[in-house]
């Protein structure tokens, strides 16, 4: 238990150092946040947002063209109505042309860092900020309403079309009216949530807290249907498919639970912390690992949906961000390595890597 607390403190300290930034250029890099759209990977990494060819790994454009002081990007951008929306740790939310990287508008209303990704709901961009506010902006970047929690918002909100759900570092999950930001209900989760909330294909909310728990919550009332203990914190959103929940945690366990009651179906020891979550395809579960208390690199892995390890591949760094899928390739963001992105095929072979030129 003591070792778990120490490693959690270490990992949060790493993230805090990334968020703190430093003076001068170039700005320091954290672990990349990625979005795959058609044949392009958009990655938020350090001083820039990059557009990368998903087939070759060639850089298409970067924003800004040169590092700007302490400006750092880390949250995965989103694409909505022809705009790429990305927040930085310098309190600014940017709209970019996804084809050229040219800035369309910038919003400077926030007083904190943009750590979580936004979502789009009914013509509004809902963007969570570390200043405790969820900002609802129109397509021109003008704030229409905002909701204020008791602590920072690090999570990307989710929606079922009727409500917007956002969890806070204040240990609460909130359901909001997407048109006004009015609170419909809230529930005390008993622990803060990093980035791990998702609306499953069954319509139920699932999230993990730093208390080492996964909870299943009714979206209509906030009722906790069940909660189970995990060996380590689940940082990123779980995957829910056909009655099964798949997740990885900080202790290095990858596991499957029944969505009916949270009972364990299988468990696999990945050998190092699973911070970036899992991605499910017809081939199985892709995820990356990273050693928190050592300089040893992590591995990209594929595990079958029955819990059998298919392959693992070292990519020369720690894999703390969630992988994305583009065609037959799985793209991993790399932290503390010699590259920013690594694309692997279905057999675990590295097809290309991306390391930005100066």
WOCORGI-V921075 format. One record per backbone hydrogen bond with DSSP energy under -0.5 kcal/mol. NH is the residue of the N-H (numbers start at 1). CO is the residue of the C=O. If there is no record, write none. Layout:
# WOCORGI-V921075
nh=NH co=CO
nh=NH co=CO
This chain:
# WOCORGI-V921075
nh=5 co=1
nh=6 co=2
nh=7 co=3
nh=8 co=4
nh=9 co=5
nh=10 co=6
nh=11 co=7
nh=12 co=8
nh=13 co=9
nh=14 co=10
nh=15 co=11
nh=16 co=12
nh=17 co=13
nh=18 co=14
nh=19 co=15
nh=20 co=16
nh=21 co=17
nh=33 co=44
nh=35 co=42
nh=37 co=35
nh=37 co=40
nh=40 co=37
nh=41 co=52
nh=42 co=35
nh=42 co=40
nh=43 co=41
nh=43 co=50
nh=44 co=33
nh=45 co=43
nh=45 co=48
nh=46 co=73
nh=48 co=45
nh=49 co=63
nh=50 co=43
nh=51 co=61
nh=52 co=41
nh=52 co=50
nh=53 co=58
nh=54 co=39
nh=57 co=53
nh=60 co=51
nh=61 co=51
nh=63 co=49
nh=69 co=67
nh=71 co=68
nh=73 co=46
nh=74 co=87
nh=78 co=85
nh=80 co=78
nh=80 co=83
nh=83 co=80
nh=84 co=96
nh=85 co=78
nh=85 co=83
nh=86 co=84
nh=86 co=94
nh=88 co=92
nh=89 co=72
nh=91 co=88
nh=93 co=107
nh=94 co=86
nh=94 co=92
nh=95 co=105
nh=96 co=84
nh=97 co=102
nh=98 co=96
nh=101 co=97
nh=104 co=95
nh=105 co=95
nh=107 co=93
nh=114 co=88
nh=115 co=113
nh=119 co=126
nh=121 co=124
nh=124 co=121
nh=125 co=137
nh=126 co=119
nh=126 co=124
nh=127 co=125
nh=127 co=135
nh=128 co=126
nh=129 co=133
nh=130 co=113
nh=132 co=129
nh=134 co=147
nh=135 co=127
nh=135 co=133
nh=136 co=145
nh=137 co=125
nh=137 co=135
nh=138 co=142
nh=141 co=138
nh=144 co=136
nh=145 co=136
nh=147 co=134
nh=149 co=132
nh=149 co=147
nh=153 co=129
nh=154 co=152
nh=155 co=167
nh=158 co=165
nh=160 co=163
nh=161 co=163
nh=164 co=176
nh=165 co=158
nh=166 co=174
nh=168 co=172
nh=169 co=152
nh=171 co=168
nh=173 co=187
nh=174 co=166
nh=175 co=185
nh=176 co=164
nh=177 co=182
nh=178 co=162
nh=178 co=176
nh=180 co=177
nh=181 co=177
nh=184 co=175
nh=185 co=175
nh=187 co=173
nh=189 co=171
nh=189 co=187
nh=190 co=171
nh=193 co=168
nh=195 co=235
nh=197 co=195
nh=198 co=206
nh=200 co=198
nh=200 co=204
nh=203 co=200
nh=205 co=217
nh=206 co=198
nh=207 co=215
nh=208 co=196
nh=209 co=213
nh=210 co=192
nh=212 co=209
nh=213 co=209
nh=214 co=228
nh=215 co=207
nh=216 co=226
nh=217 co=205
nh=218 co=223
nh=222 co=218
nh=225 co=216
nh=225 co=223
nh=226 co=216
nh=228 co=214
nh=230 co=212
nh=234 co=209
nh=235 co=233
nh=237 co=195
nh=239 co=246
nh=241 co=244
nh=244 co=241
nh=245 co=257
nh=246 co=239
nh=247 co=255
nh=249 co=253
nh=250 co=233
nh=252 co=249
nh=254 co=268
nh=255 co=247
nh=256 co=266
nh=257 co=245
nh=258 co=263
nh=259 co=243
nh=262 co=258
nh=265 co=256
nh=266 co=256
nh=268 co=254
nh=270 co=252
nh=270 co=268
nh=273 co=290
nh=274 co=249
nh=275 co=273
nh=276 co=319
nh=278 co=237
nh=279 co=286
nh=281 co=284
nh=284 co=281
nh=285 co=303
nh=286 co=279
nh=286 co=284
nh=287 co=301
nh=288 co=277
nh=289 co=299
nh=290 co=273
nh=291 co=296
nh=292 co=290
nh=298 co=317
nh=300 co=313
nh=301 co=287
nh=302 co=311
nh=303 co=285
nh=304 co=308
nh=307 co=304
nh=310 co=302
nh=311 co=302
nh=313 co=300
nh=315 co=298
nh=318 co=335
nh=319 co=289
nh=320 co=318
nh=321 co=333
nh=324 co=331
nh=326 co=329
nh=329 co=326
nh=330 co=344
nh=331 co=324
nh=332 co=342
nh=334 co=340
nh=335 co=318
nh=338 co=316
nh=340 co=354
nh=341 co=354
nh=342 co=332
nh=343 co=352
nh=344 co=330
nh=344 co=342
nh=345 co=349
nh=348 co=345
nh=351 co=343
nh=351 co=349
nh=352 co=343
nh=354 co=341
nh=355 co=353
